[in-house]
Amino acid sequence: MRLLITGATGYVGSRLVCALLRQGHEVVVTSRDTRKLDRFGWSSDVTKVAMDVDDPISVKRAMSDAGHIDAIYYLVHAIGTDDFASGDRDAARNVAEAARDADVARIIYLGGFVPGGGDLSSHLQSRADVAEGLVVEGGPELVWLRAAVIIGAGSTSFEIIRYMADRLPVIPEPDWITNEMDPISIRDAIHYLVAACESSLPPGEYDISGPDHARYISILHEYISAVRFPRLRLPVFGVSTRVAGRLGGMFVPVPASLTEELVTSLNHPMTASEHRIRELVPPPEGGLTPMRDAVRASVESPYPRSVCDLNDLHHLADTDPAWAGGDWLRVKRTIGETIGGTLRVSAKIAGAFLSSRP
């Protein structure tokens, strides 16, 4: 199949490209600036198309440039930016309308669980609004995969947990941190995304999750256990998720606005309401990944490698955000970049000196 991926430079999207290529699909990736795609290991194996999802003219032009497309993966979001909710909804509509005009058969969207009861955070409401925006009259059928926290080194949610555990000697535990949550490993999320382009999976909404029914605090405890660095725990009361998100943004290197929006969403349980996809899509080899195994694989990530060369999808790629991987890795990266930059400058000076000699 010929598949187009929006959001291919993101954590999930960059790994999905590798998986689709291994399955023999033709992959088209989009970006506002296609030059930014050159740093990815799959760059030479894909077709690159310029697209700005916020601009309907750009989207229509991109669909024309891409040629025939069987399905589109919609993985973009603007969470953490000003007025991201309305922007995300409009961007989804732009893509859906252009896909309809280009006779694309299917859109696959990875969003989040949408808890009932109203009073949703901007982040959670936006995820539902995007799904609504992707459905247009006469347009492509929609497969909406809904997930909670995706576990893997480089995943924004996992990195927030990592830095909070690493940097705070005492872990505050507000009451909402015990809300129920069904996480999924990045390995299993990619498995379901790859399957979602096939017609054997009917269009519709599917909750995807791992084998564990857990709580938000469970991932934190598994991380602390995996790094073998005990932390004191302190129950706290009266701290809202919004306040916690703002404070968290001061402690972690993840962009503060992104941290605030994600933490604010924790005031709701995030559990799968159904498991129909397990009846339609066979599990990955070895079965779904337990939360403990996913956390430990993420913690044991070696020095970042090219995304398609990862031995384990839970490991960190060299194209994941510079703030990912923990403080010690960031120090090693900084030292390496400094030494590398010094050597490059020295080589240029030496080359200039030698070339000037008679």
C-alpha positions in Angstrom: 0.0 0.0 0.0 1.0 3.6 -0.5 0.7 5.3 2.9 1.1 9.0 3.9 2.1 9.9 7.4 1.6 13.3 9.0 3.6 13.8 12.2 6.4 11.5 11.0 9.0 13.4 12.9 7.3 12.7 16.2 8.0 10.0 18.7 5.4 7.6 17.4 5.5 8.7 13.8 9.2 8.2 13.3 9.0 4.6 14.6 5.9 3.9 12.6 7.7 4.8 9.3 10.3 2.1 10.1 7.6 -0.5 10.8 5.7 0.3 7.6 8.8 0.1 5.5 9.6 -3.3 6.9 6.2 -4.5 5.9 6.9 -3.5 2.3 4.6 -0.4 2.1 5.5 2.7 0.1 5.7 5.6 2.6 5.1 9.3 2.0 6.0 11.6 4.8 5.1 15.3 5.2 6.6 18.2 6.9 6.4 22.0 6.7 10.2 21.9 5.9 11.2 18.7 4.2 14.9 19.4 4.9 14.2 18.5 8.5 13.5 15.0 7.4 17.0 14.4 6.3 18.2 13.6 9.8 16.0 10.5 10.0 17.5 7.1 9.1 14.5 6.4 6.8 14.9 9.6 4.9 16.3 8.0 1.7 13.6 5.3 1.7 10.5 7.6 1.7 8.9 10.2 -0.5 8.9 13.6 1.1 6.2 16.2 0.6 5.9 19.7 2.0 2.7 20.2 3.9 1.4 22.7 6.5 -1.7 21.2 8.0 -2.9 24.6 9.2 -3.1 25.9 5.6 -5.8 24.2 3.5 -4.1 25.3 0.2 -0.8 23.7 1.3 -2.6 20.5 2.2 -4.4 20.2 -1.1 -1.1 20.9 -3.0 0.6 18.2 -0.9 -2.0 15.6 -1.7 -1.6 16.4 -5.4 2.2 16.1 -5.1 2.0 12.9 -3.2 0.1 11.1 -5.9 -2.2 8.1 -5.2 -2.5 7.4 -1.4 -4.4 4.5 0.0 -4.5 5.7 3.6 -3.3 8.6 5.8 -1.9 8.4 9.3 -2.9 11.5 11.2 -0.4 11.9 14.1 0.1 15.7 14.3 -0.9 17.9 17.2 0.0 21.4 18.6 -0.5 20.7 22.3 1.3 23.2 24.4 0.9 26.1 21.9 -1.5 29.0 22.1 -5.1 28.1 21.2 -4.0 24.6 20.1 -7.5 23.1 20.5 -9.2 25.1 17.7 -6.0 24.9 15.6 -5.9 21.1 15.9 -9.6 20.8 14.9 -9.2 23.0 11.9 -6.0 21.2 10.8 -7.8 17.8 11.0 -10.6 19.2 8.8 -8.1 20.5 6.2 -6.6 17.1 5.9 -9.9 15.2 5.8 -11.3 17.4 3.0 -8.1 17.2 0.9 -8.1 13.4 1.4 -11.7 13.2 0.2 -10.9 15.2 -2.9 -7.9 12.9 -3.5 -10.0 9.8 -3.1 -8.1 8.5 -0.1 -10.0 5.5 1.4 -9.0 5.7 5.0 -7.5 7.9 7.7 -5.9 6.3 10.8 -5.8 8.6 13.9 -4.0 8.0 17.1 -5.7 9.9 19.9 -6.4 9.4 23.6 -9.1 7.9 25.7 -12.0 10.3 26.2 -13.4 9.8 29.7 -17.1 10.5 30.3 -18.5 12.9 32.7 -17.6 16.2 31.0 -15.2 18.9 32.4 -12.4 17.6 30.2 -9.0 19.2 30.0 -8.1 21.2 26.8 -5.8 18.3 25.8 -8.5 15.6 26.2 -11.2 17.6 24.6 -8.9 18.5 21.7 -8.3 14.8 21.0 -12.0 14.2 20.6 -12.5 17.3 18.5 -9.7 16.1 16.1 -11.5 12.8 15.6 -14.7 14.8 14.8 -12.8 17.0 12.4 -11.5 14.0 10.5 -15.0 12.9 9.5 -16.3 14.8 6.6 -19.3 14.1 4.3 -18.2 11.8 1.5 -14.7 11.6 3.0 -12.4 8.7 4.0 -13.5 6.2 6.6 -11.9 6.7 10.0 -10.0 4.3 12.2 -9.5 6.0 15.6 -7.1 4.2 17.9 -7.4 5.6 21.5 -4.6 5.2 24.0 -3.5 6.5 27.4 0.2 6.7 28.4 2.6 5.3 25.8 5.6 3.8 27.5 9.0 4.2 25.9 12.2 6.3 26.2 11.5 9.5 24.4 7.7 9.4 24.9 6.8 12.8 26.5 4.7 11.2 29.2 7.4 8.7 30.1 10.1 11.4 30.1 8.1 13.6 32.5 7.8 10.7 34.9 11.6 10.0 34.5 12.6 13.5 35.4 10.2 13.9 38.3 11.6 10.6 39.8 15.2 11.5 39.1 15.2 15.1 40.3 12.9 15.0 43.4 14.3 13.2 46.5 10.7 13.2 47.9 7.9 12.3 45.5 4.7 14.1 46.2 1.6 12.0 45.8 -1.7 13.9 45.4 -4.9 11.9 45.5 -5.5 12.0 41.8 -2.3 10.1 41.1 -4.1 6.9 42.1 -6.6 7.3 39.2 -6.9 4.2 37.1 -5.0 4.1 33.8 -4.3 1.4 31.2 -0.9 2.1 29.6 0.5 0.7 26.4 4.1 0.1 25.3 5.3 1.8 22.2 6.0 -1.6 20.7 2.3 -2.6 21.0 1.0 0.8 19.9 3.1 0.5 16.7 1.8 -3.0 16.2 -1.8 -1.8 16.2 -1.1 1.2 14.0 0.5 -1.0 11.3 -2.5 -3.2 11.4 -4.9 -0.3 11.1 -4.2 0.4 7.4 -5.6 -3.1 6.5 -9.2 -3.5 5.3 -9.5 -6.5 7.6 -9.9 -4.0 10.5 -13.3 -2.3 10.0 -13.5 1.5 10.4 -14.5 2.6 13.9 -13.1 3.5 17.3 -10.8 1.1 19.1 -9.2 1.4 22.6 -5.7 0.0 22.6 -3.9 -0.9 25.8 -1.4 -3.3 27.2 -2.2 -6.3 29.4 -2.0 -4.4 32.7 -4.8 -2.5 34.4 -2.9 0.1 36.5 -2.9 3.5 38.1 -0.9 6.6 37.2 1.4 6.1 40.1 2.1 2.5 39.0 4.4 3.7 36.2 6.3 5.9 38.7 6.8 3.0 41.1 7.9 0.7 38.3 10.4 3.4 37.1 11.8 3.8 40.7 12.1 0.1 41.0 13.9 -0.2 37.6 16.5 2.4 38.4 17.0 1.0 41.9 17.1 4.4 43.5 14.6 4.6 46.4 12.6 7.7 46.9 10.6 9.0 49.8 6.8 9.3 49.2 4.7 12.1 50.6 0.9 12.2 50.3 -0.3 15.7 49.6 -3.9 17.0 49.4 -5.6 19.9 47.7 -3.2 20.1 44.8 -5.1 20.2 41.5 -3.7 18.7 38.3 -3.4 22.2 36.8 -1.2 23.5 39.7 0.8 20.2 39.6 1.3 20.7 35.8 2.6 24.3 36.3 5.0 23.2 39.1 6.1 20.2 37.1 7.0 22.4 34.2 9.5 24.1 36.4 11.3 20.9 37.3 11.6 19.0 34.1 13.3 20.0 30.8 10.2 19.0 28.8 8.5 22.2 27.4 6.6 23.7 30.3 3.4 24.3 28.4 3.3 20.7 27.1 4.0 19.4 30.6 1.2 21.5 32.1 -1.4 20.3 29.5 -0.5 16.6 29.9 -0.4 16.6 33.7 -3.7 18.6 33.8 -5.3 15.7 32.0 -4.6 13.3 34.9 -7.6 14.4 36.8 -9.6 11.7 35.0 -9.1 7.9 35.0 -7.9 6.8 31.5 -9.0 3.2 31.1 -10.0 1.2 28.1 -13.7 0.8 27.8 -13.5 -2.1 25.3 -11.0 -4.5 23.8 -12.6 -5.3 20.4 -9.3 -4.8 18.5 -7.8 -7.8 20.3 -10.4 -10.0 18.6 -9.6 -8.5 15.1 -5.8 -8.1 15.3 -3.6 -10.9 16.5 -1.2 -9.9 19.3 2.5 -9.2 18.5 5.0 -12.0 18.7 5.3 -12.9 22.4 2.1 -11.2 23.3 1.3 -7.7 24.6 4.1 -6.1 26.6 3.6 -6.0 30.4 4.1 -2.5 31.9 7.1 -3.6 34.0 8.9 -5.0 30.9 8.2 -1.8 28.9 9.5 0.4 31.7 12.6 -1.6 32.3 13.4 -1.7 28.5 13.0 2.1 28.4 15.3 2.5 31.4 17.9 0.2 29.9 18.0 2.2 26.7 21.6 2.4 25.4 23.1 5.6 23.8 20.7 6.8 21.1 20.8 5.2 17.7 19.1 5.8 14.3 15.4 5.1 14.7 15.3 2.2 12.3 18.3 0.6 13.9 16.9 0.4 17.4 17.2 -3.1 18.9 14.1 -2.4 20.9 11.4 0.2 20.1 11.4 1.2 23.8 15.0 2.6 23.3 15.9 6.2 22.6 16.5 7.3 19.0 19.0 10.0 18.0 16.1 11.9 16.5 14.0 12.0 19.7 13.9 15.3 21.5 17.2 16.6 22.9 15.6 16.8 26.4 14.7 13.1 26.4 16.8 10.4 28.1 17.5 11.8 31.5 20.1 14.2 32.9 23.1 12.0 32.6 22.5 11.3 29.0 22.0 15.0 28.3 25.4 15.7 29.9 27.1 13.1 27.8 25.4 14.4 24.7 26.5 18.0 25.5 30.1 16.9 26.1 30.1 14.8 22.9 28.7 17.7 20.8 31.3 20.1 22.3 34.2 17.8 21.6 32.9 17.0 18.2 32.4 20.7 17.4 36.0 21.5 18.6 37.4 18.7 16.5 35.6 19.9 13.4 36.8 23.5 13.9 40.4 22.3 14.5 40.2 20.2 11.3 39.1 23.1 9.3 41.9 25.3 10.7 44.5 22.6 10.1 43.2 22.1 6.5 43.3 25.8 5.8 46.8 26.1 7.2 48.1 23.1 5.2 46.6 24.3 2.0 48.2 27.8 2.4 51.7 26.3 2.7 53.8 26.5 -0.4 
